[in-house]
Amino acid sequence: MSTQDTGLRSDGAKACAWGPFLRANGGLVALAVILIFNILVTPNFVQMQTLFVNISQVATIAIVAMGMTLVIATGGIDLSVGAIMALSGALAPLIFLSEFGQAYPALGIAAAIVVPLIAAIACGLFNGILVANLKVQPIIATLILFISGRGIAQVLTNGNLQTFSNPTFSYLGTGKVLGLPFQGWLALVIAAVLFWVMTRTTFGRYVLAIGGNERAAELSGGPVKRVKIGVYMICGVLSGLAGLIVVAINSASDAARNGNLMELDAIAAAVVGGALLQGGRAPIFGAILGAVIIQLVKYTLLANGVEDEVALIAKALIILAAVYVQQARKE
């Protein structure tokens, strides 16, 4: 055997060794590359203000992406998350700026959080019933609210921008705990709870079973319909919460823009985080990793003078790369 042949085989073995590592840890590698690039190239990246901005943006994507991850784990998809954000975000100011909210400020704030979340749960219930009971394809079932949900929000607000000054409500988006944005801590708490649900409860096991083989889950006597409705309700309430946070950050509610294209960010974050589009996996903390990558890519482009439209192309390429990695894992 020649020295040249030995060298070629050695290089091939190294490539084979790196392949599985990159497929298994692609998200972490991508995050490391993005961070190093920004530290070296992007102005002011290491400043605390930049950290706060990115955490604020990441938290809303991560919260929705975790709900999307559960839906995808059952083999479904939810295109209505952005519309649900717009609806919940439109309801909140209407409540605490109403005569009732002005007369009873504490009750007004409580109602402005609880009522929109109940509406978001109802939206998730609607999606879940269409998918689980009526057997409508998830992409079609959720397309209904994708189209109508934002329209309902605009009807409620007469298409007007709602601005307000309410420090108590704004704490959802501007408050800090231990020096870091409140919504970042909230996202971590939600992740911990969902991780426990998925790893320690029967509900979590059935979510994965449905995505792995729905027919087998039905034959085993599992509550397939209830579980599928449940994941859409969870996704709905998390989307509603994200909508409240966005409104609180901006001290304004714009039904036409709140949650716009969030379905793209949430799906991208879930897939980049390791969720399989055919179902059967629910990496909760992976969804947070995916959200961080999606946000940092967008921030990197904007901070370096690239137009916002290019970020959409970048997100599409990220999804393509994540799907390619998933296909490579099967081989």
C-alpha positions as CSV (number, residue, x, y, z in Angstrom):
1,M,0.0,0.0,0.0
2,S,1.4,3.4,-1.0
3,T,2.0,6.3,1.4
4,Q,-0.4,8.3,-0.8
5,D,-3.2,5.8,-0.4
6,T,-2.6,5.7,3.4
7,G,-2.9,9.5,3.6
8,L,-6.1,9.5,1.6
9,R,-7.7,6.9,3.8
10,S,-6.6,8.8,6.9
11,D,-8.2,12.0,5.6
12,G,-11.3,10.1,4.8
13,A,-11.5,8.6,8.3
14,K,-11.1,12.1,9.8
15,A,-14.0,13.4,7.6
16,C,-16.1,10.4,8.6
17,A,-15.3,11.1,12.3
18,W,-16.3,14.8,12.0
19,G,-19.5,14.1,10.1
20,P,-21.4,12.5,13.0
21,F,-20.1,15.1,15.5
22,L,-21.4,18.0,13.3
23,R,-24.7,16.3,12.8
24,A,-25.1,15.7,16.5
25,N,-23.9,19.1,17.7
26,G,-24.5,21.3,14.6
27,G,-26.6,23.8,16.6
28,L,-23.8,24.4,19.2
29,V,-21.2,24.7,16.5
30,A,-23.3,27.2,14.6
31,L,-23.8,29.2,17.8
32,A,-20.1,29.2,18.5
33,V,-19.3,30.4,15.0
34,I,-21.9,33.2,15.1
35,L,-20.7,34.4,18.5
36,I,-17.0,34.4,17.5
37,F,-17.9,36.3,14.3
38,N,-19.9,38.9,16.2
39,I,-17.2,39.4,18.8
40,L,-14.6,40.0,16.1
41,V,-16.6,42.0,13.6
42,T,-19.9,43.4,15.0
43,P,-19.5,46.8,16.8
44,N,-20.6,46.9,20.5
45,F,-21.6,43.2,20.5
46,V,-20.1,42.5,23.9
47,Q,-21.9,45.4,25.6
48,M,-24.6,44.8,28.1
49,Q,-27.2,46.7,26.2
50,T,-26.7,44.4,23.2
51,L,-27.2,41.4,25.5
52,F,-30.4,42.9,26.9
53,V,-31.8,43.6,23.4
54,N,-31.0,40.1,22.2
55,I,-32.5,38.4,25.3
56,S,-35.7,40.4,24.9
57,Q,-36.0,39.3,21.3
58,V,-34.9,35.7,21.9
59,A,-37.4,35.2,24.7
60,T,-40.5,35.8,22.6
61,I,-39.2,33.5,19.8
62,A,-38.2,30.8,22.3
63,I,-41.5,30.8,24.1
64,V,-43.4,30.3,20.9
65,A,-40.8,27.9,19.6
66,M,-41.3,25.6,22.6
67,G,-45.0,25.4,21.9
68,M,-44.3,24.8,18.3
69,T,-41.9,22.0,19.3
70,L,-44.6,20.2,21.1
71,V,-46.9,20.5,18.1
72,I,-44.2,19.3,15.7
73,A,-43.5,16.4,18.1
74,T,-47.0,15.0,17.3
75,G,-46.4,15.4,13.6
76,G,-48.3,18.6,13.3
77,I,-47.6,22.3,12.6
78,D,-49.2,25.5,13.8
79,L,-49.3,28.5,11.4
80,S,-51.5,30.6,13.6
81,V,-49.0,31.5,16.3
82,G,-48.4,35.0,14.9
83,A,-52.1,35.7,14.6
84,I,-52.7,34.5,18.2
85,M,-49.9,36.9,19.3
86,A,-51.7,39.8,17.5
87,L,-55.1,38.9,19.1
88,S,-53.8,38.6,22.7
89,G,-51.7,41.7,22.2
90,A,-54.8,43.6,21.0
91,L,-57.0,42.5,23.9
92,A,-54.7,43.5,26.7
93,P,-54.7,47.3,26.2
94,L,-58.4,47.3,25.4
95,I,-59.0,45.9,28.9
96,F,-56.7,47.9,31.1
97,L,-57.5,51.1,29.2
98,S,-61.2,50.6,29.5
99,E,-63.4,52.3,32.1
100,F,-63.3,49.1,34.2
101,G,-59.5,49.0,34.0
102,Q,-59.2,52.7,34.9
103,A,-61.6,52.3,37.9
104,Y,-59.9,49.2,39.2
105,P,-56.3,49.3,38.1
106,A,-55.1,46.0,39.8
107,L,-58.1,44.0,38.5
108,G,-57.7,45.7,35.1
109,I,-54.1,44.5,34.9
110,A,-55.0,41.0,36.1
111,A,-57.8,40.8,33.5
112,A,-55.5,42.2,30.8
113,I,-53.2,39.2,31.3
114,V,-55.7,36.4,32.1
115,V,-58.4,37.2,29.4
116,P,-55.9,37.3,26.5
117,L,-54.4,34.1,27.6
118,I,-57.8,32.5,27.9
119,A,-58.5,33.7,24.3
120,A,-55.2,32.2,23.2
121,I,-56.1,28.9,24.8
122,A,-59.4,29.0,23.0
123,C,-57.6,29.5,19.7
124,G,-55.4,26.5,20.5
125,L,-58.5,24.5,21.4
126,F,-60.1,25.4,18.1
127,N,-57.0,24.3,16.2
128,G,-56.7,21.1,18.2
129,I,-60.4,20.1,17.6
130,L,-60.0,20.6,13.9
131,V,-56.9,18.5,13.8
132,A,-57.7,15.7,16.4
133,N,-61.5,15.4,16.1
134,L,-62.3,16.5,12.5
135,K,-59.0,15.1,11.1
136,V,-58.2,18.3,9.2
137,Q,-54.6,18.5,8.1
138,P,-52.7,20.7,10.6
139,I,-51.4,23.1,7.9
140,I,-55.0,23.7,6.7
141,A,-56.6,23.7,10.2
142,T,-54.2,26.4,11.5
143,L,-54.3,28.3,8.3
144,I,-57.8,29.3,9.3
145,L,-56.7,31.3,12.3
146,F,-53.6,32.4,10.5
147,I,-55.9,34.3,8.1
148,S,-58.7,35.3,10.5
149,G,-57.0,35.8,13.8
150,R,-55.1,38.9,12.8
151,G,-58.2,40.2,11.1
152,I,-60.2,39.8,14.4
153,A,-57.5,41.7,16.2
154,Q,-57.6,44.5,13.7
155,V,-61.4,44.7,14.0
156,L,-61.2,44.9,17.8
157,T,-58.8,47.8,17.5
158,N,-60.4,49.4,14.4
159,G,-57.0,49.0,12.8
160,N,-55.5,51.6,15.1
161,L,-52.2,51.6,16.9
162,Q,-52.8,51.4,20.7
163,T,-50.3,53.3,22.7
164,F,-50.2,53.4,26.5
165,S,-48.1,54.2,29.6
166,N,-48.6,51.5,32.2
167,P,-45.5,50.5,34.2
168,T,-47.1,47.6,35.8
169,F,-48.1,45.9,32.6
170,S,-44.9,46.9,30.9
171,Y,-42.9,45.0,33.5
172,L,-43.6,41.9,31.4
173,G,-41.4,43.3,28.7
174,T,-39.1,45.8,30.4
175,G,-38.7,44.4,34.0
176,K,-35.4,43.0,35.2
177,V,-34.6,40.2,37.7
178,L,-31.0,40.0,38.9
179,G,-30.1,42.5,36.3
180,L,-31.4,40.5,33.3
181,P,-34.7,40.9,31.4
182,F,-37.7,39.3,33.1
183,Q,-38.9,37.6,30.0
184,G,-35.6,35.8,29.7
185,W,-36.1,34.2,33.1
186,L,-39.7,33.5,32.2
187,A,-38.6,31.6,29.1
188,L,-36.2,29.5,31.2
189,V,-39.0,28.7,33.7
190,I,-41.3,27.6,31.0
191,A,-38.6,25.5,29.5
192,A,-37.9,23.8,32.8
193,V,-41.6,23.0,33.3
194,L,-42.1,21.7,29.7
195,F,-38.9,19.6,30.0
196,W,-40.3,18.0,33.2
197,V,-43.7,17.4,31.5
198,M,-42.0,15.8,28.5
199,T,-39.6,13.6,30.4
200,R,-41.6,12.8,33.6
201,T,-45.3,12.6,32.7
202,T,-47.6,10.3,30.8
203,F,-48.7,13.2,28.7
204,G,-45.1,13.8,27.5
205,R,-44.7,10.1,26.6
206,Y,-47.9,10.1,24.6
207,V,-46.8,13.3,22.7
208,L,-43.7,11.4,21.5
209,A,-45.6,8.2,20.9
210,I,-48.1,10.0,18.7
211,G,-45.3,11.6,16.6
212,G,-43.5,8.3,16.4
213,N,-46.5,6.2,15.4
214,E,-50.0,7.6,15.9
215,R,-51.7,4.4,14.9
216,A,-49.8,2.4,17.4
217,A,-50.6,4.9,20.1
218,E,-54.3,4.6,19.4
219,L,-54.2,0.8,19.4
220,S,-52.4,0.9,22.8
221,G,-55.4,2.8,24.2
222,G,-53.7,6.2,24.5
223,P,-55.7,9.4,24.6
224,V,-54.5,10.5,21.3
225,K,-57.2,13.1,20.6
226,R,-56.9,14.7,24.0
227,V,-53.1,14.9,23.8
228,K,-53.1,16.4,20.3
229,I,-55.7,19.0,21.5
230,G,-53.5,19.6,24.5
231,V,-50.4,20.5,22.6
232,Y,-52.2,22.9,20.4
233,M,-53.7,24.6,23.5
234,I,-50.2,24.8,25.0
235,C,-48.8,26.3,21.8
236,G,-51.8,28.8,21.8
237,V,-51.3,30.0,25.4
238,L,-47.5,30.4,24.9
239,S,-48.2,32.4,21.7
240,G,-50.6,34.5,23.6
241,L,-48.0,35.1,26.3
242,A,-45.4,36.1,23.7
243,G,-47.9,38.6,22.3
244,L,-48.4,40.2,25.7
245,I,-44.6,40.5,26.1
246,V,-44.1,42.2,22.7
247,V,-46.8,44.7,23.5
248,A,-45.3,45.3,26.9
249,I,-41.8,45.9,25.4
250,N,-43.2,48.5,22.9
251,S,-45.8,50.0,25.2
252,A,-48.0,49.8,22.1
253,S,-50.1,47.3,20.3
254,D,-50.1,47.1,16.5
255,A,-52.4,44.2,15.4
256,A,-51.0,44.4,11.9
257,R,-47.4,43.9,13.0
258,N,-47.4,42.0,16.3
259,G,-46.3,38.5,15.7
260,N,-45.8,39.1,12.0
261,L,-43.9,36.1,10.5
262,M,-43.4,34.6,14.0
263,E,-44.6,31.2,12.6
264,L,-41.4,31.3,10.4
265,D,-39.2,32.0,13.4
266,A,-40.8,29.5,15.6
267,I,-40.7,26.7,13.1
268,A,-37.1,27.5,12.2
269,A,-36.1,27.6,15.9
270,A,-37.8,24.3,16.6
271,V,-36.2,22.5,13.6
272,V,-32.7,24.0,14.2
273,G,-33.1,22.9,17.8
274,G,-33.6,19.3,16.7
275,A,-37.3,18.8,16.4
276,L,-38.1,16.3,13.6
277,L,-40.7,17.5,11.1
278,Q,-42.2,14.0,11.0
279,G,-42.6,14.0,14.8
280,G,-41.4,11.9,17.6
281,R,-38.9,14.3,19.2
282,A,-39.4,17.4,21.5
283,P,-36.1,19.0,22.4
284,I,-37.3,21.8,24.6
285,F,-34.0,23.4,25.4
286,G,-33.0,22.7,21.8
287,A,-35.9,25.1,20.8
288,I,-34.2,27.8,23.0
289,L,-30.9,27.1,21.2
290,G,-32.6,27.4,17.9
291,A,-34.2,30.7,18.9
292,V,-30.9,32.1,20.0
293,I,-29.3,31.2,16.6
294,I,-32.3,32.6,14.7
295,Q,-32.1,35.9,16.6
296,L,-28.3,36.2,16.4
297,V,-28.4,35.6,12.7
298,K,-30.9,38.4,12.3
299,Y,-29.0,40.7,14.6
300,T,-25.7,40.0,12.9
301,L,-27.1,41.0,9.5
302,L,-28.8,44.1,10.7
303,A,-25.9,45.3,12.9
304,N,-23.6,45.0,9.9
305,G,-25.8,47.0,7.6
306,V,-27.5,44.2,5.7
307,E,-31.2,44.9,4.8
308,D,-33.9,43.2,6.8
309,E,-35.2,41.4,3.8
310,V,-32.0,39.4,3.5
311,A,-32.6,38.1,7.1
312,L,-35.7,36.3,5.7
313,I,-33.5,34.5,3.1
314,A,-31.0,33.6,5.8
315,K,-33.8,32.1,7.9
316,A,-35.0,30.0,5.0
317,L,-31.4,28.8,4.4
318,I,-31.1,27.9,8.1
319,I,-34.3,25.8,7.8
320,L,-33.0,24.1,4.7
321,A,-29.7,23.3,6.4
322,A,-31.5,21.9,9.5
323,V,-33.7,19.7,7.3
324,Y,-30.6,18.5,5.4
325,V,-29.0,17.6,8.7
326,Q,-32.1,15.7,9.8
327,Q,-32.1,13.7,6.5
328,A,-28.4,12.9,7.0
329,R,-29.1,11.5,10.4
330,K,-31.5,9.0,8.9
331,E,-28.8,7.6,6.5
